[in-house]
Amino acid sequence: MYYPGLYASAALAILLVPFLVPIRIKSVTYRRIKTILILCLIISLFVTLTPETAQIGAPFHKYGKAKIAFFGCNYQIKLTQAEFCHPNASLEWCYCNNFSAFATIAHCYDVGHKDEVASLLGMCKEFNKTLTRSMFEHANCFYDDKAIYPIQKFPGSELAKYPVKLNDSMIYVFKQSYELFLGNYDLSIDYGAYLAYYFIGVMVLVSLGNWSKMLFPGLTKLITDPVTNWFRKNISTPAVSRHKTNEYPMGSYFDMLVPTRLESLILVGATILTMKFFIVHIEYVEGDPIFHTKIDAYLRNYAVRASLMGSSITPLLVLFGGRNNFLQWVTRWDYSTFIMFHRWISRLAVLLFIIHTYCYKIFFLRINHEFGNYVYWGGAAMTAGMAILVQGILYLRRRNYEVFLILHIILAAVFIFGAWVHVNDFYCVWFYYTSAAIWGFDRLVRILRLYAFGFPEADVYLLPDDTLKVVVPKPDEWEAVPGGHVFIHFLRWKYFWQSHPFTYVVSPDNKNIVLYCKVKGGVTKALGLHLAKQPGQHARIRVAVEGAYGETTPAHYADTAVFVAGGNGIPGIYCEVMDMADKLPSNSNRRMKLYWVVRDYNSLTWFLDELKLLKTTKIETTIYVSRPLNPLQPVTNKSPPLELQPLLGSGTHDVITTKEDLRLELAHIHIFEGRPKIDKLVEQEIEESRGSTAFVTCGHPAMVDDIRAEAARRIDNIEHKRVDYYEQLQVWA
């Protein structure tokens, strides 16, 4: 237990007590202070529970030059077979209380470790023994006068009464050997920290760039110089090729999600640093007294280097994989970006652990070392880690995501726990306790989010175009995030444990959130089949909602904000553009444009209420219907009550049976039949804008990738207008 954490927890608990009084206060500041106190209390409790092995472990524990000098000299003295003290006495106590032993090690320090004499003298203070520099000099004189060459030790012989003469040339060999052996531990901790610092540095730079758009929007719009435009056009905005959200095929069965160019450069930088830090400063000393062959020295040192570097980045990969990762708010990167880094850091870490495993295995076999229980725990962790990489392949994730999710959680738990037990005696517990604490924090906050929202009954409808509409009553104090998303559990026995992310809109009366879910596989397919058998294709299902997650884009600062949605990507786009319209001053000359690309006219019917609300706003809306010849299913807007009505509010028609009726209901919207030409759309919006233009997209991955590519291509435009691109679509499975 870490007692400073306990005191902090007690203080935070006292501060939190007044906020736990069950009274309704609408103050946003009050709720945020309460939330911050709860989060700080949770963190302090995890700090309090830190085991002692984690407190004294790496990165806080390093050998340093003092320990290297001590162990080097001690090992050389030990090989003489001379014994100065009783076997039960500790090494440090013996050197501090037996003058012959002290004179022997003092000579070793005087020859090879002059800079560490103070550490030797200070070591004895632990045993209430004060040694001075003059005593050190006296011990060296005693060594010069009385030291004898070691003699063969016979059973029953007495303890050594005089200093033992050391080979002075070998003192330097032992020094070099321990500098490479124990120094490798210290360097490995440093290099692992440098890898973590690399990602921290990246986060800082990204945070400065993204927050500058929010804090200094006017200045940001003016930054269109050639260097900045080149960087944004060629590095920070485009995908590596044309694919980013749309998977890149690899053969007949396998495919992958490709990061953006900037993300790829960050990953390449991390990989290069990992390779460099892994191979540098590992050497062999001729006549090495610790490792008698060069291969043994390399095997052991590379095994240590790989394990400590891999352990150092393990907390990061757990943090990046969590939903409640505070870095999402700090950097304003979305969840899918961190999941991408989570996957690639995991691959680096597992590769390092594979090297660690096989180097140690070969080393132990060469020296006939028995495998202890800790080795088998390490083997279990390694097996789990490799299994995670295999079952996390995109092809397998998409074929059965539910199985992937269960296995991923179980295997991750085996990996962390097995690694923890494996290193419990090796000063590395800190890395794995921190990883476990981060995972526990994320899970606990997720449970609190679910509890705070409650477990209401939602009205779930099966609508045309294989879409589920989920109307969920929300708590009064629950804050929506325009453009954000929530994870929803449908509390039925077959799939209550699963949660899926969806964007949402808030009802006009601010009492409900409405989710639109495309029927695909898994939970949505099961719900679709269930609703198809229900009267009116409607059912009330208890749900649990976790969120809201995500951040609003800075698009509302642009002179022209262009929102482009495809299919079921409309809710988040609609929510953000409506929020912008609500907050925009009436005298503002900023333009808001909404484009929605749908498959057929049936897609409009399930979002008709929201589309009709656009009539009262300044949002310029255009809809493209790519398959206009598909027949329209009749739509009625009579009963049920408005709050449960899945399709229409009051309108001029009781029943909409034709496309003309639908167009009449949406007379304020431009409706075109066919697909939009993305390149022309992007070019036209930039030309018509009086200044900066921001594109926000969510929809089919191919369409989103096309808009990204076209927006990037026109960043360096002739008129030097600022062009920004933001993506709501998040693809991680």
C-alpha positions, -999 to 999 in steps of 0.1 A, spaced: 0 0 0 12 35 -9 3 57 21 5 91 4 -21 78 -20 -42 68 10 -40 103 25 -50 119 -8 -79 95 -12 -92 104 23 -89 141 15 -108 137 -19 -135 116 -2 -141 144 23 -143 170 -5 -167 148 -24 -192 142 4 -212 175 -1 -216 166 -38 -232 132 -30 -262 148 -13 -292 138 -36 -303 172 -48 -310 183 -83 -288 211 -95 -287 221 -131 -253 239 -129 -229 224 -154 -199 236 -133 -213 218 -103 -216 185 -122 -181 189 -137 -165 195 -103 -183 164 -90 -171 144 -120 -135 156 -116 -135 147 -78 -148 112 -85 -122 106 -112 -94 119 -90 -106 97 -61 -106 66 -84 -71 74 -95 -59 80 -59 -74 46 -48 -54 28 -75 -23 47 -65 -30 37 -28 -32 0 -38 2 0 -55 21 -30 -42 55 -25 -27 71 -45 -55 58 -19 -79 69 10 -58 106 -2 -57 106 -14 -93 116 1 -126 115 28 -138 123 39 -102 149 12 -96 182 15 -115 215 0 -106 236 31 -113 274 34 -112 275 28 -74 259 -7 -76 280 -15 -107 312 -7 -88 301 -27 -57 289 -58 -75 320 -58 -98 344 -56 -70 324 -80 -48 323 -107 -76 361 -104 -81 366 -109 -44 342 -137 -43 361 -156 -70 391 -156 -47 371 -180 -24 382 -160 6 356 -156 33 358 -127 58 325 -131 76 300 -157 87 279 -170 57 247 -156 73 261 -120 73 251 -98 44 278 -86 19 273 -49 28 275 -56 66 307 -76 62 325 -50 42 315 -23 67 324 -43 99 354 -64 88 385 -43 82 403 -69 61 372 -72 38 369 -34 37 406 -30 28 402 -55 0 372 -38 -16 388 -3 -9 417 -13 -31 393 -24 -59 376 10 -56 409 29 -55 421 12 -87 389 10 -108 362 31 -93 377 63 -78 345 83 -85 324 59 -64 344 59 -32 318 82 -15 290 56 -23 310 29 -7 315 49 25 279 60 25 267 24 23 279 17 58 257 43 73 228 18 70 246 -3 96 254 27 120 290 26 109 306 59 99 336 56 76 356 85 65 380 93 36 410 90 59 398 55 70 395 46 33 432 58 28 442 38 59 425 7 45 444 10 13 477 13 32 468 -18 52 461 -36 19 495 -26 5 512 -39 36 492 -70 45 474 -83 14 481 -119 6 474 -140 -24 444 -162 -20 451 -198 -9 430 -229 -14 402 -231 11 401 -263 31 371 -275 50 371 -261 85 396 -234 77 393 -201 95 379 -168 81 404 -146 63 423 -123 87 441 -103 60 431 -85 28 432 -107 -3 454 -95 -31 435 -88 -63 447 -88 -99 447 -51 -108 444 -56 -145 413 -78 -139 397 -50 -119 391 -32 -152 378 -63 -168 352 -68 -140 344 -31 -142 337 -33 -180 318 -66 -176 294 -51 -150 290 -19 -169 277 -39 -198 257 -64 -177 240 -42 -150 244 -11 -172 223 -28 -198 194 -29 -173 197 8 -167 201 16 -204 171 -6 -213 149 13 -188 161 45 -203 155 34 -238 120 22 -229 113 55 -213 126 73 -245 100 53 -265 73 64 -242 86 100 -243 85 98 -281 47 92 -281 43 118 -254 61 143 -276 39 134 -305 8 139 -284 20 173 -273 26 185 -308 -7 171 -320 -25 188 -291 -9 222 -299 -20 219 -335 -55 207 -328 -63 230 -299 -49 260 -318 -79 256 -342 -103 259 -312 -85 286 -292 -72 307 -321 -95 301 -350 -89 335 -366 -52 330 -366 -54 295 -379 -75 305 -409 -46 329 -419 -19 302 -418 -18 293 -455 18 298 -462 36 274 -487 54 254 -460 23 248 -439 1 240 -470 27 215 -482 28 197 -449 -10 196 -446 -15 186 -482 12 159 -483 16 147 -447 -11 155 -421 -43 152 -441 -41 125 -469 -41 87 -465 -10 67 -474 -26 59 -507 -63 63 -514 -74 41 -485 -79 51 -449 -113 41 -436 -119 17 -465 -98 -14 -460 -69 -23 -482 -72 -58 -497 -43 -82 -492 -51 -113 -512 -84 -131 -515 -92 -132 -478 -72 -107 -458 -73 -70 -457 -61 -42 -434 -69 -7 -423 -41 17 -434 -32 47 -413 -30 82 -427 4 94 -438 11 113 -406 1 83 -385 23 61 -407 53 84 -402 47 84 -365 47 46 -365 78 44 -387 95 68 -363 86 46 -334 98 15 -352 131 30 -361 137 42 -326 128 7 -313 153 -9 -336 180 16 -328 175 14 -290 174 -24 -292 208 -29 -308 230 -1 -294 254 -4 -265 254 -42 -263 290 -55 -265 312 -82 -253 344 -80 -231 372 -104 -238 377 -126 -208 342 -117 -194 340 -132 -159 302 -133 -160 295 -147 -194 322 -170 -206 312 -169 -243 302 -141 -266 269 -158 -276 259 -161 -239 265 -125 -233 246 -114 -263 217 -137 -256 213 -125 -220 217 -88 -228 194 -88 -258 168 -107 -237 169 -81 -210 168 -52 -234 138 -66 -253 118 -73 -221 124 -39 -205 116 -20 -237 85 -40 -242 74 -36 -206 79 2 -208 54 6 -237 28 -19 -223 10 8 -201 7 30 -233 -8 2 -254 -34 -4 -226 -41 33 -222 -46 38 -260 -70 9 -261 -94 23 -235 -126 43 -242 -119 66 -213 -84 76 -225 -79 112 -213 -55 117 -242 -86 117 -266 -96 150 -250 -60 163 -247 -51 156 -284 -86 158 -299 -78 126 -318 -107 102 -321 -110 68 -306 -102 50 -339 -69 68 -341 -59 56 -306 -71 21 -314 -48 21 -345 -18 31 -323 -30 5 -297 -27 -22 -324 7 -12 -338 23 -7 -303 9 -41 -294 27 -56 -324 60 -39 -314 56 -50 -278 48 -87 -287 78 -88 -311 101 -76 -284 86 -102 -260 91 -129 -286 128 -119 -288 130 -119 -250 115 -154 -248 137 -171 -274 169 -154 -263 163 -166 -227 152 -200 -238 184 -206 -258 205 -191 -230 190 -213 -203 195 -244 -225 231 -235 -230 239 -231 -193 216 -260 -182 194 -236 -161 162 -251 -148 130 -234 -157 113 -220 -126 76 -213 -122 81 -177 -132 93 -189 -166 60 -208 -172 40 -177 -162 60 -158 -187 53 -184 -213 16 -182 -206 17 -144 -210 38 -148 -242 13 -173 -257 -16 -150 -249 1 -121 -265 8 -140 -297 -28 -153 -297 -41 -117 -294 -21 -107 -325 -36 -136 -345 -72 -132 -334 -70 -95 -339 -65 -97 -376 -91 -76 -394 -105 -106 -414 -112 -125 -381 -125 -95 -362 -151 -88 -389 -162 -123 -393 -172 -127 -357 -166 -96 -336 -184 -110 -305 -160 -140 -303 -131 -116 -309 -142 -93 -281 -145 -121 -255 -112 -137 -264 -95 -103 -265 -105 -95 -229 -96 -130 -216 -62 -131 -234 -54 -96 -224 -61 -105 -187 -39 -136 -190 -11 -115 -206 -10 -88 -179 -14 -113 -150 11 -138 -164 37 -110 -170 31 -96 -135 38 -129 -119 67 -135 -142 85 -103 -132 74 -102 -96 110 -106 -83 127 -86 -110 118 -49 -103 94 -48 -132 60 -50 -115 55 -13 -119 48 -16 -156 22 -43 -152 5 -28 -121 2 4 -140 -13 -14 -170 -37 -33 -148 -47 0 -130 -53 18 -163 -75 -11 -175 -93 -12 -141 -98 26 -142 -113 24 -177 -137 -4 -167 -148 13 -135 -155 46 -153 -175 27 -179 -196 12 -152 -201 46 -136 -212 60 -169 -237 33 -174 -251 38 -139 -253 76 -143 -273 72 -175 -296 46 -159 -313 16 -176 -343 30 -194 -367 12 -217 -361 23 -253 -385 22 -282 -369 2 -310 -383 2 -345 -375 -17 -376 -377 9 -404 -374 8 -442 -339 3 -456 -330 -22 -429 -325 5 -403 -332 3 -365 -344 34 -348 -337 34 -311 -354 62 -290 -338 63 -256 -351 86 -227 -321 104 -213 -314 119 -179 -319 157 -176 -283 163 -166 -268 141 -194 -248 163 -218 -248 154 -255 -217 159 -276 -226 172 -311 -210 147 -335 -201 123 -306 -212 87 -302 -224 64 -275 -220 27 -268 -254 9 -263 -262 -24 -246 -295 -41 -255 -303 -59 -222 -315 -92 -236 -300 -124 -224 -283 -133 -257 -263 -102 -261 -266 -79 -230 -228 -80 -225 -221 -66 -260 -219 -29 -267 -218 -12 -300 -209 24 -310 -235 46 -327 -239 83 -334 -271 99 -323 -294 129 -325 -312 147 -296 -349 150 -299 -363 186 -302 -377 184 -266 -343 174 -253 -358 144 -236 -345 116 -258 -315 106 -278 -323 88 -311 -299 62 -326 -302 49 -362 -285 15 -366 -280 -3 -399 -290 -39 -397 -259 -60 -404 -246 -90 -384 -245 -98 -348 -268 -78 -324 -284 -57 -351 -293 -87 -371 -308 -105 -341 -328 -73 -332 -340 -70 -368 -353 -106 -368 -370 -100 -335 -387 -68 -345 -399 -82 -378 -421 -106 -358 -435 -78 -335 -467 -59 -342 -458 -27 -360 -422 -39 -360 -418 -22 -327 -407 -33 -293 -397 -18 -260 -363 -30 -249 -343 -21 -218 -310 -6 -227 -278 7 -211 -260 37 -226 -224 45 -221 -212 79 -232 -212 104 -247 -178 101 -262 -160 121 -289 -154 158 -295 -171 184 -317 -149 194 -347 -137 230 -351 -157 232 -384 -181 258 -368 -152 283 -369 -149 281 -407 -165 306 -431 -182 277 -449 -188 244 -430 -196 216 -454 -211 184 -438 -212 154 -460 -230 122 -448 -236 89 -465 -264 64 -455 -266 58 -418 -237 83 -412 -263 111 -410 -271 112 -373 -237 125 -360 -234 149 -390 -269 162 -385 -264 166 -347 -232 187 -352 -246 209 -380 -278 216 -360 -257 225 -330 -238 249 -352 -270 264 -365 -284 268 -330 -253 286 -317 -246 308 -348 -256 344 -343 -285 356 -365 -263 382 -381 -235 358 -390 -226 354 -426 -210 319 -421 -226 293 -444 -236 258 -433 -241 231 -460 -254 196 -455 -251 169 -481 -266 135 -477 -261 106 -501 -287 78 -498 -294 46 -516 -331 53 -524 -360 73 -513 -369 49 -485 -338 61 -466 -354 95 -463 -385 82 -446 -368 71 -414 -351 105 -410 -380 126 -421 -387 143 -388 -352 156 -386 -351 166 -422 -383 187 -418 -367 205 -389 -341 219 -412 -367 242 -427 -364 265 -398 -326 268 -400 -301 285 -424 -286 251 -433 -284 246 -471 -293 210 -476 -288 188 -506 -297 151 -509 -285 127 -536 -305 95 -542 -282 70 -560 -309 45 -568 -340 65 -575 -359 37 -593 -362 15 -563 -399 15 -552 -410 37 -522 -427 19 -494 -458 37 -482 -453 58 -451 -480 70 -426 -477 98 -402 -508 90 -382 -505 77 -346 -486 66 -325 -480 96 -303 -452 120 -314 -427 108 -288 -430 72 -300 -435 80 -337 -407 64 -357 -412 81 -390 -432 113 -394 -445 142 -374 -476 161 -385 -476 168 -422 -498 177 -451 -503 141 -461 -517 113 -440 -500 87 -461 -469 93 -483 -471 68 -512 -451 85 -540 -418 102 -544 -436 134 -553 -454 134 -519 -420 130 -502 -404 158 -523 -433 180 -513 -427 173 -476 -391 182 -482 -396 212 -505 -369 232 -486 -343 206 -496 -326 202 -529 -330 165 -540 -310 151 -569 -311 117 -584 -277 101 -590 -243 101 -572 -224 133 -565 -191 139 -582 -169 143 -551 -141 162 -569 -166 188 -583 -184 191 -550 -152 199 -531 -139 222 -558 -172 241 -560 -175 246 -522 -140 260 -519 -146 284 -549 -179 296 -535 -166 301 -499 -157 337 -491 -128 324 -469 -120 292 -451 -138 259 -458 -141 229 -435 -154 195 -446 -168 171 -421 -177 136 -433 -193 104 -421 -206 76 -443 -195 48 -466 -157 44 -462 -151 47 -500 -169 81 -501 -151 93 -470 -118 84 -485 -126 103 -517 -136 134 -498 -103 132 -478 -83 129 -509 -100 157 -528 -99 181 -497 -61 173 -493 -55 179 -530 -70 214 -528 -54 226 -496 -28 245 -517 -54 264 -538 -48 295 -559 -68 318 -537 -49 307 -505 -81 298 -488 -78 276 -457 -92 241 -463 -97 217 -433 -109 182 -432 -125 164 -403 -138 128 -401 -166 115 -379 -164 80 -393 -145 57 -369 -135 23 -382 -116 0 -359 -133 -34 -366 
